[in-house]
Amino acid sequence: DPSVGVVAVPDERIWALSKFSNSKKTLPAAVEFVDIAGLVKGAAEGEGLGNKFLSHIREVDAIAEVVRIFDDSNVTHVSGRIDPVSDIETINLELILADLETVTKRRSNISREVKRGDKEAVLEDKVLLAAEEALRAGKMARSVLLDGDESQKFLDSMHLLSAKPILYVLNKKAGG
């Protein structure tokens, strides 16, 4: 299970704004961090924590991919070597593969409505096809360029993992 931590975002301006607006209650902003165990190659096919891992990621607003850049014989690495670029590629590929499964399943589910000419289903299928093509080419879903807000709404409703903003964090050994 993921570990969750909530961190208050310090901002002294909030108190001035609260006083100015005569707020009855003032709640500082907070960021919730969800630490999810490492992703392994094959997660999209159920390796490691597989789909359970991916379902935890689906719930977050953004992803921080923490990759190790230090070597320590006491700390094992899942692939046996330190290669942050390869680790990032592995993580992103697993996100893409999970999204590809989500998109193809959704396209299959709406195929009847598309054949009947349902306008909304036809538009959604067009958006999903664009996403599917990008994912099959190894691109993240956020790279899909769409026309109009309606198209973006369909893509957003899928909560695709590779459409989320990603921050890459390099884990360096303390003092190293």
Secondary structure, DSSP 4 states (H G I P E B T S, - for coil): --EEEEEE---THHHHHHHHTT-S-----EEEEEE-PPP-TTGGGT-TTHHHHHHHHHT-SSEEEEEE----TTS--TTSS--HHHHHHHHHHHHHHHHHHHHHHHHHHTHHHHHHT-HHHHHHHHHHHHHHHHHHTT--GGG---SHHHHHHHHHHTT-GGGS-EEEEEE--TT-
